[in-house]
């Protein structure tokens, strides 16, 4: 990933932590670098537009821009493995309220 900057590194770290299935699928399809570069550029462009052109506060613009393209929400947990029987699944603990 030759042209990845600090933002790109932050995006990749976030995706690896919070979107590992997506990263794995992109790697398998040989698309991770392209999609990462696109997210980096779109985030940077949006941040520039919000701060420089629209005169938005940097922190607010950063939060909007990174939510849009870079710091995606966590993936849903993977479904339970078919090899696990219902007896192996632990029910939630009862709590005294």
C-alpha positions as a printed Julia matrix, in Angstrom:
97×3 Matrix{Float64}:
   0.0     0.0    0.0
   2.42    2.5   -1.35
   0.43    5.72  -1.1
  -1.2     5.12   2.29
  -0.86    8.06   4.65
  -1.56    8.35   8.38
  -5.31    8.44   7.75
  -5.07    5.28   5.66
  -3.16    3.56   8.45
  -5.83    4.59  10.95
  -8.59    3.31   8.67
  -6.84   -0.03   8.15
  -6.28   -0.46  11.88
  -9.95    0.34  12.57
 -11.19   -2.02   9.87
  -8.88   -4.81  11.04
 -10.17   -4.46  14.61
 -13.85   -3.76  13.96
 -14.49   -5.19  10.47
 -12.25   -8.27  10.2
 -14.68  -10.18   7.98
 -14.83   -7.27   5.53
 -11.03   -7.03   5.48
 -10.73  -10.76   4.89
 -13.25  -10.64   2.02
 -11.5    -7.66   0.42
  -8.12   -9.38   0.72
  -9.51  -12.57  -0.81
 -10.87  -10.54  -3.74
  -7.6    -8.57  -4.01
  -9.56   -5.35  -3.43
  -8.37   -4.21   0.02
  -5.78   -1.76  -1.25
  -8.18   -0.18  -3.75
 -11.06    0.13  -1.29
  -8.77    1.42   1.46
  -7.3     4.04  -0.86
 -10.81    5.09  -1.91
 -11.96    5.42   1.73
  -8.83    7.43   2.55
  -9.39    9.8   -0.38
 -13.12   10.24   0.19
 -12.62   10.88   3.9
  -9.88   13.41   3.17
 -11.93   15.14   0.47
 -15.01   15.37   2.69
 -12.92   16.69   5.59
 -11.43   19.34   3.31
 -14.88   20.36   2.04
 -16.33   20.61   5.53
 -13.43   22.52   7.1
 -12.12   24.71   4.29
 -15.19   25.36   2.16
 -18.02   25.13   4.68
 -15.93   26.5    7.58
 -17.05   23.75   9.97
 -15.22   23.17  13.23
 -12.43   20.66  12.61
 -13.44   18.18  15.33
 -17.07   18.09  14.15
 -15.94   17.72  10.55
 -13.53   14.93  11.52
 -16.29   13.01  13.26
 -18.65   13.35  10.29
 -16.04   12.49   7.67
 -14.65    9.46   9.47
 -18.1     8.03  10.21
 -19.04    8.34   6.54
 -16.1     6.55   4.92
 -13.43    5.46   7.36
 -14.49    4.29  10.79
 -17.35    2.01   9.92
 -19.49    0.43  12.65
 -18.54   -2.99  13.99
 -19.64   -6.05  12.13
 -22.37   -8.22  13.52
 -20.92  -11.18  15.36
 -20.55  -14.27  13.2
 -23.47  -16.71  13.38
 -23.16  -19.63  15.74
 -21.26  -22.47  14.22
 -23.41  -25.29  12.91
 -21.17  -27.68  14.81
 -22.36  -26.36  18.16
 -25.37  -28.08  19.54
 -28.04  -26.05  21.39
 -26.87  -27.74  24.62
 -23.43  -26.13  24.27
 -24.84  -22.61  24.17
 -24.78  -20.97  27.57
 -27.94  -19.04  28.5
 -27.49  -15.52  29.89
 -27.01  -15.4   33.61
 -29.95  -14.29  35.68
 -29.25  -11.09  37.54
 -30.88   -9.91  40.7
 -32.58   -6.68  40.12
